[in-house]
Amino acid sequence: MYPKTKGLALSASFAVLLGIFSLVSIPLPGLVPITLQVLGVFLIASLLGPYYGTLSCLVYLMFGALGLPVFHGGTAGIAIILGPTGGYLVSFPIATLVGGSVSARVAKTRKMDLLRVATGFAISLIIIYTLGTFWLMEYLGLTLPEALLAGTVPFIGFDILKAIVAAPIAVRLRSTRFDLPVRRPSRATKAIPEETGSQRISSRMASSPFRDASSDGDRLSAMLSETHFQTLTDINLKYLETIDSTQSFMSSVLNSDHEGDLVVSEVQTGGKGREGRSWVSNKGGMWLTITLKPPTSRVLEKIVFMGAKAIVRTLEQYDVTHSTIKPPNDVYYGGKKIAGLLADTIVQGNNSKVYLGVGIDVNNDISAIDSISQIATSVANIIGREIDLIEFTVSFVRNLDAEYYGELDSHISTN
């Protein structure tokens, strides 16, 4: 789930940016000047999405209503909103809500994303023109042709030019390097069925080693379903209370062949690292395995490093900065291990799949475990407090998806 504080800050920032764009005003014969407001609306809808984007436009209108000079040409006040051009201003949050919903899901390739963003722009522009034109008709008593000639026709060419400028900028900024709230609720996360194809999951799942932790599992499922993913668009979650290893569960019990299958367990009784080394996996850590199906060997060989970068990125979001990747599969902080990865690769003809296991010490009090306190640490030990483990897990999966999308996009761009 996107951090609310960051979303609110971005909404306010883009409201200020829209106000700056409004200062560029070129008068035309008639009442409606040429401004860069529509360019601002395009960027807000495509970068902030329908919810924070709409909020940004509402904040912009509030700024102007309170007397800040953020409307065209530095004007301000309720009188501007209620005046002849007020329909265009009122249309901004509506256009952002609808257009932002269309472009909220970032496509897997930049060409497809460009098409999606352009479609959102077109819909937003239609809404702006429609409300602005009918407002002019009502306010000035114009006929429809007269209102179109006064408030729409002269601006079509300029607004198309704005869209041409804004679209590639938006697509670029929507890429993996920027953590933006371009999102909307995706289809609900599906539970992995008890039977996969002809394979029946062992009845021992009902016994204590495989008890479902339904409350946290339901919450994680709900949060994943509300999070926009660019590549892992069909996540199937299996959340467990205790298991020997998420890695062995994914391969031996589920025999997963679906990209996005995700197994999360609160505790691992037999967690393993590279070369079969044991890993203490007590409650409070993030222990998961996810199935990925990279299309090429070039992407395949980067899976572990990609996962490590996602770990570093997630740690940074929780104030654990300056963690380092220690090849081939560990992440360290201050000389102590905080996370590790394990990739089991299965090649099936021209197709490959990877079970990527990830373990991060999050709320574990590693300092209290004498056997590992000198060589390992946890997020809680570093920042001095526990954090929401479910939110942390969602953040990691989102960052992993972003890194994966970046690799796939890079691969497509070079072919």
C-alpha positions in Angstrom: 0.0 0.0 0.0 1.4 3.4 -1.0 2.6 5.4 2.1 -0.1 8.0 2.8 2.3 10.7 4.0 4.2 10.5 0.8 1.0 10.5 -1.3 -0.3 13.6 0.5 3.1 15.3 0.1 3.1 14.6 -3.6 -0.5 15.8 -3.9 0.4 19.1 -2.4 3.6 19.4 -4.5 1.8 18.8 -7.7 -0.9 21.3 -6.7 1.8 23.9 -6.4 3.2 22.8 -9.8 -0.2 23.2 -11.4 -0.3 26.7 -10.0 3.1 27.5 -11.5 1.9 26.2 -14.9 -1.2 28.4 -14.6 1.0 31.5 -14.4 1.9 31.0 -18.1 -1.1 32.6 -19.7 -1.4 33.8 -23.3 -4.6 36.0 -23.8 -6.7 35.2 -26.8 -9.7 37.2 -28.2 -12.5 36.2 -26.0 -12.5 35.0 -22.4 -10.4 31.8 -22.4 -6.6 32.2 -22.4 -4.0 29.6 -23.4 -2.2 28.3 -20.3 -0.2 25.2 -19.3 -2.9 24.1 -16.9 -3.9 21.1 -19.1 -0.3 20.0 -19.2 -0.3 20.0 -15.5 -3.5 18.0 -15.3 -2.1 15.4 -17.8 1.0 14.9 -15.6 -1.0 14.8 -12.3 -3.4 12.1 -13.7 -0.7 9.9 -15.2 1.8 10.1 -12.3 -0.4 10.3 -9.2 -3.3 8.2 -10.3 -7.0 8.8 -9.7 -7.0 9.2 -5.9 -4.0 11.3 -5.1 -4.3 13.1 -8.5 -7.9 14.1 -7.7 -6.8 15.3 -4.3 -4.0 17.3 -5.8 -6.5 19.2 -8.1 -8.8 19.8 -5.2 -5.9 21.2 -3.2 -5.1 23.4 -6.2 -8.7 24.8 -6.3 -8.6 25.3 -2.5 -5.4 27.3 -2.9 -7.0 29.6 -5.5 -10.3 29.9 -3.5 -8.3 31.0 -0.5 -6.7 33.8 -2.5 -3.4 32.4 -3.6 -2.6 33.5 -7.1 -2.6 30.1 -8.8 -5.3 30.5 -11.4 -4.5 31.7 -15.0 -2.3 34.7 -15.1 -1.9 34.8 -11.3 -5.6 35.4 -10.6 -7.3 34.0 -7.5 -10.6 33.9 -5.6 -14.0 32.3 -5.6 -15.1 34.7 -8.3 -12.7 33.1 -10.8 -14.1 29.6 -10.0 -17.7 30.9 -10.4 -16.9 33.0 -13.4 -17.2 32.1 -17.1 -14.0 30.0 -17.2 -14.9 28.2 -14.0 -16.1 25.1 -15.8 -12.6 24.3 -16.9 -11.3 24.6 -13.3 -14.0 22.5 -11.9 -13.4 19.9 -14.5 -9.8 19.3 -13.4 -10.4 17.0 -10.5 -13.1 15.1 -12.5 -10.8 14.7 -15.5 -8.0 13.5 -13.2 -10.2 11.0 -11.5 -11.4 9.4 -14.8 -8.2 9.9 -16.9 -6.1 8.8 -14.0 -8.1 5.6 -13.5 -7.6 4.7 -17.2 -3.8 5.1 -16.9 -3.3 3.9 -13.3 -2.0 0.5 -14.2 1.5 0.8 -15.7 1.8 -1.5 -18.8 4.5 -4.1 -19.1 6.2 -2.3 -22.1 6.8 1.4 -22.6 4.9 1.4 -26.0 1.8 -0.1 -24.3 2.2 2.3 -21.4 2.5 5.2 -23.8 -0.8 4.1 -25.4 -2.4 3.8 -22.0 -1.2 7.3 -20.9 -2.3 8.9 -24.2 -5.8 7.3 -23.8 -6.0 8.8 -20.3 -5.0 12.2 -21.7 -7.7 12.0 -24.4 -10.4 11.2 -21.9 -9.3 13.9 -19.5 -9.3 16.4 -22.3 -12.8 15.5 -23.5 -14.1 16.0 -19.9 -12.3 19.4 -19.6 -13.7 20.5 -23.0 -17.2 19.3 -22.2 -17.6 20.9 -18.8 -15.9 24.1 -19.9 -18.0 24.4 -23.0 -21.4 23.8 -21.2 -20.4 26.2 -18.4 -19.7 28.9 -21.0 -23.1 28.2 -22.6 -24.9 28.6 -19.3 -22.9 31.5 -18.0 -23.0 33.6 -21.1 -26.1 32.3 -22.8 -24.2 31.1 -25.9 -25.3 28.5 -28.3 -23.3 25.3 -28.5 -21.4 26.3 -31.7 -20.6 29.7 -30.2 -19.3 28.1 -27.0 -17.2 25.6 -28.9 -15.7 28.4 -31.0 -15.0 30.4 -27.9 -13.7 27.8 -25.5 -12.7 24.6 -27.4 -11.8 24.9 -31.1 -8.9 27.4 -30.7 -7.2 25.2 -28.1 -7.3 21.8 -29.7 -4.0 22.1 -31.5 -2.2 23.5 -28.4 -3.6 20.8 -26.1 -2.6 18.0 -28.5 0.9 19.5 -28.5 0.9 19.5 -24.7 -0.1 15.8 -24.7 2.7 15.0 -27.1 5.1 16.7 -24.7 3.7 15.2 -21.5 3.2 11.6 -22.6 6.8 10.5 -23.0 7.7 12.4 -19.8 5.0 10.7 -17.9 6.0 7.2 -19.2 9.6 7.8 -18.2 8.7 9.0 -14.7 6.3 6.0 -14.3 9.3 3.7 -14.7 10.8 1.7 -11.9 13.2 4.5 -10.8 10.4 6.5 -9.3 8.1 5.5 -6.5 4.9 7.0 -7.6 1.3 6.2 -6.6 0.1 5.3 -10.1 -2.2 2.7 -8.8 -5.8 1.5 -8.5 -7.2 -1.7 -6.9 -6.3 -4.6 -9.1 -8.2 -7.8 -9.2 -8.3 -9.6 -5.9 -5.5 -11.9 -5.0 -6.6 -15.5 -5.5 -6.0 -18.2 -3.0 -4.0 -21.2 -4.3 -6.4 -24.1 -4.5 -5.9 -27.2 -2.5 -5.4 -29.1 -5.7 -3.1 -28.0 -8.5 -3.8 -29.8 -11.7 -3.6 -33.5 -11.0 -1.5 -33.1 -7.9 -3.3 -33.2 -4.6 -1.7 -31.3 -1.8 -1.0 -33.6 1.1 -3.6 -33.9 3.8 -0.9 -33.0 6.3 -1.5 -29.4 5.4 -4.4 -29.5 7.8 -2.2 -30.6 10.7 -0.1 -28.2 12.9 2.9 -27.7 10.6 0.7 -26.1 8.0 -1.8 -24.1 10.0 -3.1 -21.0 8.1 -2.7 -17.7 10.0 -6.0 -16.4 8.6 -6.1 -12.9 10.2 -2.7 -11.7 9.0 -3.1 -13.7 5.8 -6.4 -12.0 4.9 -4.8 -8.6 5.6 -1.8 -9.4 3.4 -4.1 -10.7 0.7 -6.2 -7.5 0.8 -3.2 -5.2 0.8 -1.6 -7.0 -2.2 -4.9 -6.8 -4.1 -5.0 -3.0 -3.5 -1.4 -2.6 -4.7 -0.6 -1.9 -8.3 2.0 -4.3 -9.8 3.5 -3.8 -13.2 4.6 -7.4 -13.9 3.3 -9.6 -11.1 -0.3 -8.8 -11.9 -1.8 -12.1 -10.8 -0.4 -13.0 -7.3 -1.7 -16.2 -5.7 -1.0 -16.1 -2.0 -0.6 -18.9 0.4 -0.1 -17.6 4.0 1.0 -20.1 6.6 1.7 -19.9 10.3 4.5 -22.5 10.5 6.3 -24.5 7.9 9.6 -26.2 7.4 10.6 -24.1 4.4 8.6 -21.9 2.0 11.1 -23.0 -0.6 10.3 -26.7 -0.2 6.6 -26.0 0.1 6.6 -24.1 -3.2 8.5 -26.8 -5.1 7.4 -30.0 -3.4 3.9 -29.4 -2.3 2.6 -26.8 -4.7 4.9 -27.7 -7.6 4.2 -24.1 -8.7 4.2 -23.3 -12.4 2.4 -19.9 -12.2 4.4 -16.6 -12.1 3.2 -14.8 -9.0 2.6 -17.8 -6.8 3.6 -16.5 -3.3 4.2 -18.5 -0.2 4.6 -16.6 3.1 5.1 -18.2 6.5 5.4 -16.6 9.9 7.9 -19.2 11.0 10.3 -21.6 9.2 11.4 -24.6 11.2 13.9 -25.7 8.6 14.9 -22.6 6.8 17.9 -23.0 4.5 20.4 -20.7 2.9 22.9 -21.3 0.1 24.7 -24.7 0.2 22.2 -26.0 2.7 23.2 -23.8 5.6 20.5 -23.5 8.2 18.8 -20.1 8.8 17.1 -19.2 12.1 13.7 -18.2 10.9 11.7 -17.2 14.0 8.5 -15.2 14.1 9.0 -11.6 13.3 11.0 -12.1 10.1 9.8 -12.0 6.6 10.1 -15.5 5.1 8.7 -16.0 1.6 9.1 -17.7 -1.7 7.8 -16.4 -5.0 7.7 -18.0 -8.5 9.1 -16.0 -11.4 9.3 -17.1 -15.0 11.9 -14.9 -16.7 11.6 -15.0 -20.5 15.4 -15.2 -21.3 18.6 -16.5 -19.7 19.9 -12.9 -19.5 17.0 -11.9 -17.2 17.2 -15.3 -15.4 20.8 -14.8 -14.4 19.9 -11.5 -12.7 17.1 -12.8 -10.6 19.1 -13.0 -7.3 20.7 -9.6 -7.8 17.3 -8.2 -8.7 15.9 -9.5 -5.4 18.8 -8.2 -3.4 18.2 -4.7 -4.9 14.6 -4.9 -3.9 15.6 -5.8 -0.4 18.0 -2.8 -0.2 15.2 -0.5 -1.6 12.7 -1.8 1.0 15.1 -1.4 3.9 15.7 2.2 2.8 12.0 2.9 3.0 12.1 1.9 6.6 15.1 4.0 7.6 17.7 1.3 7.2 20.1 3.1 4.9 23.5 2.1 3.6 22.8 -1.6 3.5 25.1 -3.4 1.1 24.7 -6.4 -1.2 27.3 -9.1 -0.5 27.5 -11.5 -3.5 26.2 -13.9 -4.3 23.0 -13.8 -2.2 23.2 -11.8 1.0 22.5 -8.3 2.2 24.5 -6.8 5.1 24.2 -3.8 7.3 27.1 -2.6 9.4 29.0 -5.8 8.8 26.2 -8.0 9.9 23.8 -10.1 7.8 20.2 -8.8 7.7 18.8 -10.7 4.7 19.5 -13.5 2.2 18.1 -15.0 -0.9 18.0 -18.5 -2.4 17.0 -19.2 -6.0 16.0 -22.7 -7.3 16.0 -22.7 -11.1 14.0 -25.2 -13.1 14.6 -25.4 -16.9 11.8 -26.9 -18.9 12.7 -26.9 -22.6 12.8 -23.3 -23.7 11.0 -22.2 -20.6 12.5 -21.5 -17.1 11.0 -20.8 -13.7 12.7 -19.7 -10.5 11.6 -20.2 -7.0 13.1 -17.2 -5.3 13.3 -17.5 -1.6 13.8 -14.4 0.5 14.4 -14.1 4.2 14.7 -10.7 6.0 15.2 -10.3 9.8 12.6 -7.6 10.5 11.2 -7.6 14.0 13.4 -10.4 15.4 15.5 -9.4 18.4 18.7 -10.9 17.0 20.7 -9.3 19.7 19.1 -11.7 22.2 20.3 -14.8 20.3 23.8 -15.4 21.4 24.7 -17.8 18.6 24.1 -15.2 15.8 24.1 -11.8 17.5 27.7 -11.1 16.4 27.1 -11.9 12.8 23.4 -10.9 12.1 21.0 -8.0 12.8 17.4 -7.0 12.2 15.4 -3.9 11.2 14.1 -3.6 14.7 17.6 -3.8 16.2 18.8 -1.1 13.9 16.0 1.5 14.1 15.0 0.6 17.7 11.4 -0.3 17.1 9.2 -2.9 15.5 7.4 -2.2 12.3 4.3 -3.5 10.6 5.5 -6.7 9.0 2.6 -7.1 6.6 3.2 -3.6 5.2 6.9 -4.4 5.0 6.1 -7.5 3.0 3.9 -5.6 0.6 6.6 -3.0 0.1 9.2 -5.7 -0.7 6.9 -7.5 -3.2 6.2 -4.1 -4.8 9.9 -3.3 -5.0 10.7 -6.8 -6.4 8.0 -6.2 -9.0 9.6 -2.9 -9.9 13.0 -4.4 -10.3 11.6 -7.3 -12.4 9.7 -4.8 -14.6 12.9 -2.8 -15.1 14.8 -5.9 -16.2 12.0 -7.0 -18.6 11.7 -3.5 -20.0 15.4 -3.3 -20.5 15.4 -6.6 -22.3 12.6 -5.6 -24.6 14.2 -2.2 -25.4 17.5 -3.9 -26.5 15.8 -6.4 -28.8 
